[in-house]
Amino acid sequence: MYDEKKEEQECIDIVKNMFRKINGADHMLTKVFKEELQHEHRTLQQAFWRMVVELIHQTAELPDNYFDLRNEASVLMCREIVAKVKDKMYLPLI
């Protein structure tokens, strides 16, 4: 039986573990992620990039008082990406 709370907690744990790894060895995580992503099923690759697009949009919409020098470059880059590609950021599920 599907347990939404359990599923959500598992996702939270995955994300927190990823950020712990980024904090300690981001170069290795990036290397492995790049290598493994290309070997995943193409539908999963597309789903991953849909998630990235959502994150870009969310980051681009942060209010100016929500970021500082530690993440300013990321926010500004996301805003620039959204401004340049606008409605072309749709990735279909096929």
N, C-alpha and C positions, 0 to 999 in steps of 0.2 A: 504494500500500500504506500502511495506517495505521501511523504511527509515534508510539506513545504518549509517548515521551520528548520528541520534537519538539513534540507538541501541548502537553505540560505546560510546556515552556520558553516556547512562544508565550504561554500563559496567564500565566505568571510575568512575562513582559515587559510584557504589557498592564496587569497590576495595578501593577507598579512604575512604569510610565509614568503611570498614573492618579494614583498617590500623589505623583509628582514634580509633576504639574500641580496637584493639590490644594495642595501646599506653596507653589506660586508664584502661582496665580491661581484660588483655589477659588471665588470669586464667579462668574467666567466659566464655569468647568466646571459649576457648579450650574445656572446660567442655561441653558446649552446642553443639559445633560442633561435638565432638565425639559422643554424644548421638544422635543427629539428623541424622548424616551421615548414621548410621546403619539402619535407618528407611526409607531412601530414596529408590526409585526404583533402582534395581541393575544395570540397564543401566546407570543411573545417577551417581551411585557410580563409575562405570568404567570410565565414562567421567571425573569425578572429578580426579581420579587417573592418567588418561592420562595427564591432565593439570599439576598435581604435577610432573610427570615425565619430562614434557617439562621444567618446572621451575628448576628442578634439573639439567638437561642438560645445560640450559642457565647459571645458577649460576656456574656450574663447569667450564664453558668456559670463565669466567671473566679473564681478564689479571691481572697479579700480581700487577700492580700499581692501580687497580680499587677497591681494598678493603683495610681495615685497621683492627685494633684490634676489632672494633665494630662488624664486620661481617666476620672476618677471619675464625672463627670456622665453620661457615655455608658453606663458599666457600670450605674449605678443606674437610669437610664431604661430600659435593656434589661431589667433585672430586674423593673421595674414593669410593663412591657409584657407580659412572659411571665406574670407573676403574674395579671394582669387577664384575659388572653385564653386562657391555658393551651392546651387542646386545640383551640381554634378557629383555630389558626395553620396549618392545612393548606390548601394551594393545589393543586388537582388539575391534571394535565396533560390538556387536552382537545383 
